[in-house]
């Protein structure tokens, strides 16, 4: 499932995952900007989301704490995009 998410987010680029897939996944991509020494970075963090009523959600504010979400729950995905230059 996460491979499909990475493919959708990054296209054909291979992600570098720097955290274990326990309760969240962080993908960071870095690339040079033109012919300069400036490096642009993007970070995508994916965490499970579940409301108190047991419904999947992509809204971090509506989700219960991720420590309360079991692997067998029908959770949604909260996707946080960050860009840095």
N, C-alpha and C positions, 0 to 999 in steps of 0.2 A: 504494500500500500504506500509506504513512504517513498519507494522508488518512483512510483507514478507521480507523487507530489513533486519530488525533485525534478523529474523530467518536465513537468508542466511549468514549474517556476524557472528553471535554468535552461530549458531547451535541450540541446545536445551536450552542454558542458557538464563535465563530471564534478559533482560537489565534493568539498572536503568537509567532513563531519568532525567537529572537534568536541563533541560531548557524547556520552553513552546514551543509547536509546532506552532510557528508563522512564522519565516523566516529561522530557522535552528534547527537541533536536534543534541544534543551531548549525546553520550552514553559512559560511563566510566565503565571499569571492572577492579577490583583489585583482586589479589590472591597472597598468600604466595609462595615464591620460595623454594621448598624442605622443609627441617627442619630448615630453618634459619628465622631470623627476617626481612629479606628483602621482600618487597612487590613489585611485578611487576604490572604495570598498562597499560591499553590500552585505548586510547580515539579515538572515531570515531565521526567525525562531518559531518553531511549531510546537504547540502544547495542546493537550486534550482539553475539550470543553464540554461541560455537562451541567445542566441547570439542577436546582434542588428537586424539581419534579421528575428528574431522570431523562430529560430530553436533550439531544445533542445540540450544542451551540457553538458559534464562532465568535461570540461576544465575551470578551474577558471579564467584563463587569458583571455579566449575568451568570458566570460559571462558579461552581463550588470550587474549593481548593483542590488542586490537582492530586494531592496526596490522598484524597477521598475517592478518586476515580479508579476503578478496577479495570484491568485489561479486558475483561469480559463485558464491560458496559458498552452500550451503543453511544459512544461519545462523538462529538464533532471535533473540528480542528480550528484552533485559534492561531492565525498566521500573522506575525508581526514583521513588517519590512522596515529596515533602517538603511540609510545611505550615508556614507562619509566621504569627504574629499580631503 
